Amino acid sequence: MTARVGGSPRVQPRRPQTGGMPPQRASTSGSRPAGTARPAAARAGSRTVDVLPRPRGGAAPARRPAGGGLTGGGGPRRPAGVQAGSRGRMGFLTVLVLVVLLAFGGRLVWVQGIRGDEIAAQARQQRLSSYEVLGARGEITDAEGRTLAASVERYDIAVNQKQVGEFRSTGTPAVPDGAAGVAERLAPLLGMSASELGGMLVGDRDFKYIAKNVLPEVARQIRALRLPGITVDKVAERVYPNGDLAGNIVGFVNSNGVGLEGLERSLDDRLTGSPGLETYERGRKGQPIPGGYSAGSPAQQGDSVQLTILSDLQFKAQEALEAAVASTGSEGGTVVVIDTRTGEVLALADSGSVDPNNPGESSGGSLASSVSDVFEPGSTGKVITMAAALDAGLVTPLTQFEVPYTYTTENGETFKDSHEHGLLRLTTTGVLAESSNTGTVMIGQQLPQQTRHDYLTRFGFGSRTGIELPGESPGILRSWETWDSWDRRSKFAVLFGQAVSVTAIQATQVFATIANGGVRVQPHIIKGWTSADGTYTPAPAPATTQVVSPQTAATVLSMMESVVDDGTGSGAAIPGYRVAGKTGTAQNWVNGRQGITASFIGVAPVDSPRIAVSVVLHNPKTSIYGGTVAAPVFSDVAGFALGELGVPPSGSAPQLFPTTW
């Protein structure tokens, strides 16, 4: 029976008939009102079928597909639009997956196949560390090949303070992690305490040296530890195996291997080697990767230089000089030995030994003061006056003079000798032998002013010799342009070695010139060079200048022999050899106070000159005279030099000019 609730029709469901077709749904119009309840099932096992509203227009409802229902074998059919959308989504996802796979595959082929080597190289490049390897400096040797300076293999140890904290202790004995552990492992190898080293490892610096000049065997042990942040770099340490022998000549380098003094400084560009480059892979903590990439270009050693110095003679000169300085109470001094034929400097000693291995701990001597410090030559300068007067034909060795104790020139300047005496009858040779100031002025005043100046410059006064040592002084000599403005006295004082200043090397050069037939040969200290490939190149021939005639030179040399045989220089005599020379005593001013320079410069042997030797002592206390304090040192050093050079004793007796009349 059909009833209406709230004006809406509702159909009472029928019970299904067994084995028959389900009954047709009742026709109804409209929709069920809101709030109308769906009827419950009549009994267990029955099902409730909602009566759907019939489609408008009276069309019959669509039939359920076969096998439908709750107990059928198939599900409800999806609408066609839904099925088409699902298939579209599946296709899109498939395409998307294929695109992604193709992209990854293509990238993989690109990375590993096409750009694989390039990318691997870039990655390796990020792990590479490169550092410069300094080329060893060339050696410095003496004339006989003995080593005076050399470079040896050493290592510098550095730390990256930002990485050292990554250390983790492994093995035994156990140590703390981080910087403390690194310090405990490393300190015994470096000869340091762990606390001292630990303070150097902590910080934020990328690079800091913790040890320098470490021996190779220690460096190998440090590398074997593979400590994070610790690097071991090869360097070349400069060593001087003979200590202070020729230290004033050789000089020294700084901690970076750059020449600071002596030949190490003046020859730095040529001694310095060409750097190489070492590259290798490092791990994240900075340690080298075993078996990793490594490459490099070798460093090139600098050229080696051979000097003209004879080590044994240099040692003798230094020893004799130090003994003389001590025994006379002098404030310093120099000894110079020159080969008169070649200009080679065979020995050059300066008081105050300088050990290049420890330059700060030397006894305070000035490096190569023999080429840098100036002094008035005093009576040794009289040799130039005699040579000029003889060369100009103004006098002969036998020209006679009556020499007073005091002498006044035409312009009113008065000069006197060092010792009071009566009127002396001396030859030109006698004036030189007795070292008379007044007699020298009497001879020299015959020279025109410009001639005096010309001979001083021709003998090398006022200009550097050109020796290869740094800091050479030209001495002090007024130029001719300012000569006229000079005071009247100085124009005469230069005749006996005052009012001018020279270095020891300049003063020695004068006597070497006389001994070499009047030819001045540039003093030099370099014999030759050896390149890294072993090629030896001799030094260029030194410059030469004819200063006086050979006859004048021979005459002056013979006159100087009288100084030793019958004059103020008797202490310079060498048994078996003929010696010529000149004593000198001059005033000097140092730091505002007056002092004395005592000297002796000589040549041996006179019959076949081979060496010129100068001995200069500053402010001696025992005596102010060169013949007393300096001449004996000459005899000692020159006698040794002649023996070292194998010079035979003189084979002829001297033919001396008379000194008096």
ZAMARGU-4260 file (C-alpha; in steps of 0.2 Angstrom, whole numbers, plus 5000, padded with zeros to 4 digits):
<rodrens>
0) 5000/5000/5000 | 5007/5017/4995 | 5007/5030/5008 | 5013/5048/5007 | 5024/5056/5020
5) 5026/5075/5019 | 5019/5075/5002 | 5032/5064/4994 | 5027/5047/4987 | 5037/5031/4994
10) 5036/5014/4987 | 5036/4999/4999 | 5048/4987/4993 | 5043/4969/4988 | 5051/4953/4993
15) 5060/4945/4980 | 5053/4930/4972 | 5063/4914/4973 | 5070/4909/4956 | 5061/4923/4947
20) 5066/4939/4940 | 5065/4954/4952 | 5049/4964/4951 | 5048/4980/4941 | 5051/4995/4952
25) 5036/5005/4955 | 5034/5021/4945 | 5036/5036/4955 | 5037/5054/4951 | 5048/5067/4959
30) 5061/5065/4972 | 5061/5059/4990 | 5059/5074/5002 | 5073/5078/5014 | 5072/5070/5030
35) 5063/5054/5023 | 5071/5038/5030 | 5076/5023/5020 | 5066/5008/5025 | 5076/4994/5034
40) 5077/4976/5028 | 5063/4965/5031 | 5072/4950/5037 | 5090/4943/5038 | 5096/4938/5022
45) 5085/4950/5012 | 5092/4965/5004 | 5085/4982/5003 | 5084/4990/4986 | 5081/5009/4985
50) 5069/5014/4973 | 5078/5026/4962 | 5068/5040/4954 | 5064/5036/4936 | 5072/5046/4923
55) 5062/5060/4917 | 5053/5057/4901 | 5047/5040/4906 | 5062/5030/4900 | 5065/5014/4909
60) 5080/5013/4921 | 5096/5006/4914 | 5099/4987/4918 | 5112/4981/4930 | 5126/4972/4921
65) 5126/4954/4921 | 5134/4947/4936 | 5131/4963/4945 | 5125/4965/4963 | 5133/4961/4979
70) 5136/4943/4975 | 5140/4945/4957 | 5158/4943/4949 | 5161/4960/4942 | 5161/4978/4949
75) 5152/4992/4943 | 5156/4999/4927 | 5166/5016/4927 | 5159/5030/4916 | 5168/5031/4900
80) 5175/5049/4904 | 5183/5042/4920 | 5192/5028/4911 | 5199/5040/4898 | 5206/5051/4911
85) 5214/5037/4920 | 5222/5031/4904 | 5229/5049/4901 | 5236/5050/4918 | 5245/5034/4916
90) 5252/5039/4899 | 5258/5055/4906 | 5267/5047/4921 | 5275/5034/4910 | 5282/5048/4898
95) 5288/5058/4913 | 5297/5043/4920 | 5305/5040/4903 | 5310/5058/4902 | 5318/5057/4919
100) 5327/5041/4916 | 5333/5048/4899 | 5339/5064/4908 | 5348/5054/4921 | 5355/5042/4908
105) 5361/5056/4897 | 5369/5065/4911 | 5378/5049/4916 | 5384/5047/4899 | 5389/5065/4898
110) 5398/5064/4915 | 5406/5047/4913 | 5408/5045/4895 | 5410/5062/4887 | 5417/5074/4901
115) 5423/5060/4912 | 5441/5064/4911 | 5438/5083/4912 | 5428/5082/4928 | 5439/5069/4936
120) 5454/5081/4932 | 5444/5096/4940 | 5440/5086/4956 | 5458/5081/4957 | 5464/5099/4954
125) 5454/5104/4970 | 5464/5091/4980 | 5481/5097/4973 | 5493/5107/4983 | 5508/5115/4975
130) 5523/5124/4983 | 5539/5132/4976 | 5555/5122/4979 | 5570/5134/4981 | 5585/5130/4970
135) 5600/5128/4980 | 5613/5143/4980 | 5629/5140/4971 | 5644/5136/4981 | 5658/5148/4985
140) 5675/5140/4985 | 5693/5147/4987 | 5706/5146/4973 | 5710/5128/4976 | 5692/5122/4977
145) 5690/5122/4995 | 5672/5125/5000 | 5669/5142/5009 | 5650/5142/5007 | 5638/5128/5002
150) 5619/5124/5003 | 5613/5107/5011 | 5596/5099/5010 | 5585/5104/5025 | 5566/5105/5028
155) 5554/5118/5035 | 5539/5112/5046 | 5523/5122/5045 | 5506/5120/5052 | 5488/5125/5046
160) 5481/5129/5063 | 5463/5127/5056 | 5466/5108/5052 | 5477/5102/5066 | 5462/5101/5077
165) 5455/5087/5067 | 5468/5075/5073 | 5461/5059/5081 | 5472/5047/5091 | 5475/5030/5085
170) 5488/5017/5089 | 5499/5017/5104 | 5504/5026/5115 | 5487/5034/5116 | 5488/5053/5115
175) 5474/5066/5116 | 5464/5071/5101 | 5467/5088/5092 | 5482/5100/5094 | 5487/5093/5110
180) 5489/5075/5103 | 5499/5082/5088 | 5510/5092/5099 | 5514/5076/5109 | 5518/5066/5093
185) 5528/5080/5085 | 5537/5088/5100 | 5550/5074/5103 | 5556/5075/5084 | 5558/5093/5085
190) 5567/5094/5101 | 5553/5104/5109 | 5542/5102/5124 | 5524/5097/5120 | 5518/5113/5129
195) 5529/5124/5119 | 5524/5117/5103 | 5506/5116/5107 | 5505/5134/5109 | 5511/5136/5091
200) 5498/5124/5084 | 5483/5133/5091 | 5475/5148/5082 | 5466/5152/5065 | 5481/5154/5054
205) 5482/5144/5037 | 5501/5144/5038 | 5514/5146/5051 | 5532/5139/5053 | 5535/5129/5068
210) 5553/5123/5064 | 5566/5127/5051 | 5581/5118/5044 | 5576/5101/5050 | 5587/5087/5045
215) 5581/5075/5031 | 5579/5060/5043 | 5569/5070/5055 | 5558/5076/5041 | 5555/5058/5035
220) 5549/5053/5052 | 5537/5068/5053 | 5530/5064/5036 | 5527/5046/5041 | 5515/5052/5055
225) 5503/5060/5043 | 5497/5073/5055 | 5483/5084/5049 | 5488/5102/5045 | 5507/5098/5046
230) 5517/5101/5030 | 5535/5097/5027 | 5544/5107/5014 | 5561/5105/5007 | 5573/5120/5008
235) 5592/5123/5006 | 5601/5129/5021 | 5617/5139/5019 | 5632/5133/5029 | 5650/5139/5030
240) 5661/5124/5035 | 5676/5134/5039 | 5668/5146/5051 | 5676/5163/5051 | 5689/5159/5038
245) 5686/5173/5025 | 5669/5177/5033 | 5672/5195/5030 | 5674/5191/5011 | 5660/5178/5010
250) 5647/5187/5020 | 5631/5178/5024 | 5612/5176/5020 | 5596/5179/5029 | 5583/5166/5035
255) 5576/5166/5017 | 5592/5163/5009 | 5595/5181/5002 | 5612/5188/5003 | 5615/5201/5016
260) 5633/5204/5017 | 5649/5201/5007 | 5650/5191/4991 | 5633/5183/4996 | 5626/5200/4994
265) 5635/5207/4979 | 5634/5190/4969 | 5616/5186/4975 | 5608/5186/4958 | 5620/5174/4951
270) 5622/5163/4966 | 5603/5161/4968 | 5596/5145/4960 | 5580/5145/4950 | 5565/5138/4959
275) 5556/5122/4955 | 5538/5117/4958 | 5531/5101/4967 | 5512/5097/4966 | 5504/5082/4975
280) 5487/5077/4981 | 5482/5081/4999 | 5468/5073/5009 | 5454/5083/5018 | 5465/5086/5033
285) 5480/5092/5022 | 5491/5076/5023 | 5498/5069/5006 | 5488/5055/4999 | 5499/5039/4997
290) 5500/5034/4979 | 5491/5050/4974 | 5495/5061/4959 | 5512/5070/4960 | 5522/5080/4948
295) 5534/5094/4947 | 5548/5103/4939 | 5565/5102/4947 | 5574/5117/4955 | 5590/5123/4947
300) 5605/5126/4957 | 5613/5143/4955 | 5631/5146/4948 | 5646/5143/4959 | 5660/5155/4961
305) 5678/5152/4963 | 5688/5165/4972 | 5706/5170/4971 | 5708/5168/4990 | 5720/5155/4996
310) 5713/5148/5012 | 5729/5144/5021 | 5736/5161/5017 | 5719/5169/5022 | 5720/5160/5039
315) 5738/5166/5041 | 5733/5184/5038 | 5719/5183/5050 | 5729/5175/5063 | 5744/5187/5062
320) 5732/5202/5062 | 5722/5197/5077 | 5738/5194/5086 | 5745/5211/5081 | 5729/5220/5086
325) 5730/5211/5103 | 5748/5214/5106 | 5748/5232/5101 | 5732/5237/5109 | 5725/5243/5092
330) 5707/5246/5089 | 5707/5236/5073 | 5717/5233/5057 | 5718/5225/5040 | 5730/5214/5030
335) 5729/5213/5011 | 5739/5202/4999 | 5738/5205/4980 | 5747/5196/4966 | 5756/5210/4958
340) 5755/5202/4941 | 5737/5197/4940 | 5728/5209/4952 | 5721/5194/4961 | 5718/5196/4980
345) 5726/5181/4988 | 5721/5186/5006 | 5710/5200/5013 | 5709/5200/5032 | 5699/5212/5043
350) 5701/5212/5062 | 5686/5205/5072 | 5682/5188/5065 | 5665/5186/5058 | 5657/5168/5057
355) 5644/5168/5044 | 5636/5153/5053 | 5632/5165/5068 | 5635/5183/5062 | 5626/5190/5077
360) 5638/5182/5088 | 5654/5188/5080 | 5667/5198/5089 | 5660/5214/5081 | 5672/5217/5067
365) 5666/5226/5052 | 5664/5215/5036 | 5677/5220/5023 | 5683/5236/5031 | 5698/5234/5020
370) 5687/5240/5006 | 5675/5251/5015 | 5684/5261/5029 | 5696/5275/5024 | 5711/5283/5032
375) 5725/5295/5027 | 5739/5285/5019 | 5752/5295/5028 | 5770/5292/5023 | 5765/5277/5011
380) 5758/5291/5000 | 5776/5298/4998 | 5779/5284/4985 | 5767/5293/4973 | 5776/5309/4975
385) 5793/5301/4971 | 5786/5292/4956 | 5778/5307/4949 | 5794/5318/4951 | 5805/5304/4943
390) 5792/5301/4929 | 5792/5320/4925 | 5811/5320/4925 | 5812/5333/4939 | 5824/5322/4950
395) 5834/5306/4950 | 5837/5294/4964 | 5853/5303/4967 | 5847/5321/4967 | 5855/5329/4982
400) 5845/5339/4995 | 5849/5348/5011 | 5834/5343/5022 | 5830/5354/5038 | 5819/5349/5052
405) 5806/5362/5047 | 5803/5369/5030 | 5792/5384/5024 | 5785/5385/5007 | 5784/5400/4996
410) 5766/5403/5001 | 5771/5403/5019 | 5765/5386/5025 | 5778/5377/5037 | 5780/5359/5038
415) 5791/5348/5050 | 5798/5330/5052 | 5792/5318/5065 | 5809/5319/5074 | 5819/5335/5077
420) 5835/5335/5068 | 5848/5346/5061 | 5852/5349/5043 | 5852/5332/5034 | 5861/5329/5017
425) 5850/5317/5009 | 5848/5310/4991 | 5830/5308/4984 | 5832/5290/4989 | 5837/5295/5007
430) 5822/5307/5008 | 5811/5291/5005 | 5821/5280/5016 | 5821/5292/5031 | 5803/5296/5027
435) 5806/5315/5028 | 5791/5326/5027 | 5801/5342/5023 | 5812/5333/5010 | 5796/5326/5002
440) 5788/5344/5001 | 5805/5351/4994 | 5804/5338/4980 | 5785/5338/4977 | 5783/5357/4976
445) 5792/5356/4959 | 5776/5347/4952 | 5763/5358/4945 | 5746/5358/4955 | 5737/5348/4941
450) 5751/5336/4939 | 5750/5332/4958 | 5732/5329/4956 | 5734/5319/4940 | 5746/5306/4947
455) 5735/5304/4962 | 5720/5299/4951 | 5731/5288/4940 | 5736/5278/4955 | 5718/5276/4959
460) 5715/5288/4973 | 5697/5295/4973 | 5689/5281/4963 | 5684/5263/4967 | 5695/5249/4962
465) 5680/5239/4956 | 5683/5224/4967 | 5668/5213/4968 | 5664/5216/4986 | 5649/5227/4992
470) 5651/5244/5000 | 5668/5249/4993 | 5672/5267/4996 | 5681/5278/4983 | 5691/5286/4996
475) 5692/5305/4997 | 5701/5316/4985 | 5695/5333/4979 | 5691/5334/4961 | 5702/5345/4950
480) 5687/5357/4948 | 5687/5361/4967 | 5706/5360/4969 | 5709/5378/4969 | 5696/5381/4982
485) 5706/5370/4994 | 5716/5378/5008 | 5734/5382/5004 | 5741/5369/5016 | 5732/5354/5010
490) 5739/5356/4992 | 5756/5352/5000 | 5750/5340/5013 | 5745/5328/4999 | 5763/5326/4994
495) 5766/5316/5010 | 5749/5307/5011 | 5739/5319/5021 | 5723/5328/5016 | 5717/5313/5006
500) 5710/5296/5012 | 5711/5279/5004 | 5705/5261/5008 | 5717/5247/5012 | 5714/5240/4995
505) 5718/5256/4986 | 5734/5259/4996 | 5740/5241/4992 | 5736/5244/4974 | 5748/5258/4973
510) 5763/5247/4978 | 5757/5232/4966 | 5757/5245/4952 | 5775/5250/4956 | 5780/5231/4957
515) 5771/5227/4940 | 5781/5239/4929 | 5770/5254/4932 | 5754/5245/4926 | 5739/5246/4937
520) 5729/5230/4937 | 5712/5231/4943 | 5711/5221/4960 | 5698/5207/4959 | 5693/5192/4970
525) 5684/5181/4958 | 5693/5168/4948 | 5679/5160/4938 | 5661/5153/4938 | 5654/5136/4937
530) 5637/5134/4930 | 5624/5121/4936 | 5629/5109/4921 | 5647/5110/4926 | 5653/5122/4913
535) 5668/5133/4920 | 5670/5151/4914 | 5685/5161/4919 | 5682/5178/4925 | 5685/5192/4912
540) 5702/5199/4911 | 5705/5214/4923 | 5707/5231/4917 | 5724/5238/4916 | 5732/5256/4916
545) 5749/5261/4913 | 5752/5274/4927 | 5771/5277/4926 | 5785/5271/4914 | 5793/5254/4918
550) 5809/5263/4921 | 5801/5274/4934 | 5793/5259/4942 | 5809/5250/4943 | 5818/5265/4950
555) 5805/5268/4964 | 5805/5249/4968 | 5824/5250/4971 | 5823/5266/4981 | 5810/5257/4992
560) 5822/5243/4995 | 5833/5255/5004 | 5818/5258/5016 | 5820/5240/5022 | 5839/5238/5021
565) 5844/5255/5027 | 5828/5264/5033 | 5813/5264/5044 | 5806/5248/5038 | 5820/5236/5044
570) 5807/5226/5053 | 5799/5220/5037 | 5814/5210/5031 | 5811/5192/5026 | 5827/5180/5027
575) 5832/5175/5009 | 5821/5187/5000 | 5824/5205/4994 | 5810/5216/5001 | 5805/5234/4996
580) 5792/5244/5006 | 5787/5260/5015 | 5781/5264/5032 | 5767/5275/5036 | 5760/5285/5051
585) 5746/5297/5049 | 5733/5306/5059 | 5715/5301/5058 | 5698/5307/5065 | 5685/5294/5071
590) 5669/5300/5080 | 5676/5317/5083 | 5693/5312/5091 | 5710/5311/5084 | 5719/5295/5082
595) 5734/5287/5073 | 5735/5275/5058 | 5751/5265/5058 | 5755/5255/5042 | 5768/5246/5031
600) 5766/5241/5013 | 5779/5231/5004 | 5783/5221/4989 | 5793/5204/4988 | 5804/5198/4981
605) 5811/5214/4973 | 5821/5204/4960 | 5805/5196/4953 | 5790/5204/4961 | 5776/5192/4965
610) 5766/5200/4980 | 5761/5216/4987 | 5756/5216/5006 | 5749/5229/5016 | 5747/5229/5035
615) 5737/5243/5043 | 5733/5246/5062 | 5722/5259/5069 | 5726/5268/5085 | 5740/5256/5092
620) 5744/5259/5110 | 5762/5252/5111 | 5769/5263/5097 | 5762/5275/5083 | 5776/5270/5070
625) 5772/5258/5056 | 5790/5252/5056 | 5788/5246/5074 | 5770/5239/5074 | 5766/5234/5056
630) 5782/5230/5048 | 5784/5214/5058 | 5767/5208/5053 | 5771/5211/5035 | 5787/5200/5037
635) 5777/5186/5045 | 5763/5186/5032 | 5773/5189/5016 | 5786/5176/5021 | 5772/5163/5023
640) 5764/5169/5006 | 5780/5167/4997 | 5782/5149/5004 | 5764/5145/4999 | 5766/5151/4982
645) 5783/5142/4979 | 5792/5158/4976 | 5811/5154/4976 | 5822/5165/4987 | 5831/5180/4979
650) 5846/5175/4968 | 5854/5192/4968 | 5860/5205/4980 | 5852/5222/4981 | 5860/5236/4971
655) 5855/5250/4983 | 5856/5269/4979 | 5865/5279/4991 | 5854/5288/5004 | 5866/5302/5009
660) 5879/5313/5001
</rodrens>
